[in-house]
Amino acid sequence: MGSYNNINLFANIISIIDHIKNYKNHIIQSVFNSFSNGETSMKSKKLSKFVKECKLIDKIFTIDYIYIFYAKERKPQRFNFMDISEFENAFELIAKKKEH
């Protein structure tokens, strides 16, 4: 009986993790849509607007970092545009930078 309970617990944990991932993806998609005006790509000034409105800029985390993250994450062939996956990667880089 104990191993059956462990399997159920594990299945429940996996389900919760999937819900969290889906919720995170929904939030990122909503933020992206809001700042890209519903377009499939976002310009660097829209990313900087997002960061400024979230009050993430300070003496250590300057606007220059945003342009560095933007340059790192966008595909070279799409010079001035970032898609949702690139935005998500930049979002994670920003979060990691703000952690330190």
C-alpha positions as CSV (number, residue, x, y, z in Angstrom):
1,M,0.0,0.0,0.0
2,G,2.9,2.4,0.8
3,S,4.4,2.3,-2.7
4,Y,0.9,2.9,-4.3
5,N,0.6,6.1,-2.1
6,N,4.1,7.1,-3.2
7,I,3.2,6.7,-6.9
8,N,0.0,8.8,-6.4
9,L,2.0,11.4,-4.5
10,F,4.6,11.5,-7.3
11,A,1.8,11.8,-10.0
12,N,0.2,14.6,-8.1
13,I,3.6,16.4,-7.8
14,I,4.1,16.1,-11.6
15,S,0.6,17.4,-12.2
16,I,1.3,20.4,-10.0
17,I,4.6,21.1,-11.7
18,D,2.9,21.0,-15.1
19,H,0.2,23.5,-13.9
20,I,2.9,25.8,-12.6
21,K,4.8,25.7,-16.0
22,N,1.5,26.4,-17.8
23,Y,0.7,29.3,-15.6
24,K,4.3,30.7,-16.0
25,N,3.9,30.4,-19.8
26,H,0.5,32.1,-19.7
27,I,2.0,35.0,-17.7
28,I,4.9,35.4,-20.0
29,Q,2.7,35.3,-23.0
30,S,0.4,37.9,-21.5
31,V,3.2,40.2,-20.7
32,F,4.7,39.8,-24.1
33,N,1.4,40.5,-25.8
34,S,0.8,43.5,-23.7
35,F,4.2,45.1,-24.5
36,S,4.3,44.0,-28.1
37,N,0.8,45.3,-28.8
38,G,-0.3,41.8,-29.8
39,E,2.4,41.5,-32.4
40,T,4.5,38.3,-32.8
41,S,7.7,40.3,-32.1
42,M,8.9,43.0,-29.8
43,K,11.4,45.8,-30.4
44,S,14.1,46.7,-27.9
45,K,12.4,49.9,-26.8
46,K,9.3,47.8,-25.8
47,L,11.5,45.5,-23.7
48,S,13.1,48.5,-22.0
49,K,9.6,50.0,-21.4
50,F,8.6,46.8,-19.7
51,V,11.6,46.8,-17.4
52,K,11.2,50.5,-16.6
53,E,7.5,50.0,-15.8
54,C,8.3,47.1,-13.5
55,K,10.8,49.4,-11.7
56,L,13.7,46.9,-12.3
57,I,16.2,49.6,-13.2
58,D,18.5,50.7,-10.4
59,K,22.2,51.7,-9.9
60,I,23.4,48.2,-10.4
61,F,20.9,46.9,-13.0
62,T,21.0,49.7,-15.5
63,I,19.1,50.1,-18.8
64,D,22.4,49.1,-20.6
65,Y,21.8,45.5,-19.3
66,I,18.5,45.4,-21.1
67,Y,20.1,46.2,-24.4
68,I,22.8,43.6,-23.7
69,F,20.2,41.0,-22.9
70,Y,18.2,42.0,-26.0
71,A,21.3,41.6,-28.2
72,K,22.1,38.3,-26.7
73,E,18.7,36.8,-27.1
74,R,17.4,38.0,-30.4
75,K,18.2,36.0,-33.6
76,P,20.9,37.8,-35.7
77,Q,18.8,37.7,-38.9
78,R,16.0,39.6,-37.1
79,F,18.1,42.6,-36.3
80,N,15.7,44.6,-34.1
81,F,12.9,42.2,-33.2
82,M,12.5,39.6,-30.4
83,D,9.9,36.8,-30.5
84,I,8.2,35.2,-27.5
85,S,10.9,32.5,-26.9
86,E,13.6,35.1,-27.0
87,F,11.6,37.3,-24.7
88,E,11.3,34.4,-22.2
89,N,15.0,33.8,-22.3
90,A,15.7,37.5,-21.7
91,F,13.1,37.5,-18.9
92,E,15.0,34.6,-17.2
93,L,18.4,36.5,-17.7
94,I,16.9,39.6,-16.1
95,A,15.6,37.6,-13.2
96,K,19.0,36.0,-12.6
97,K,20.7,39.3,-12.8
98,K,18.3,40.9,-10.3
99,E,18.9,38.0,-7.9
100,H,22.6,38.9,-7.5
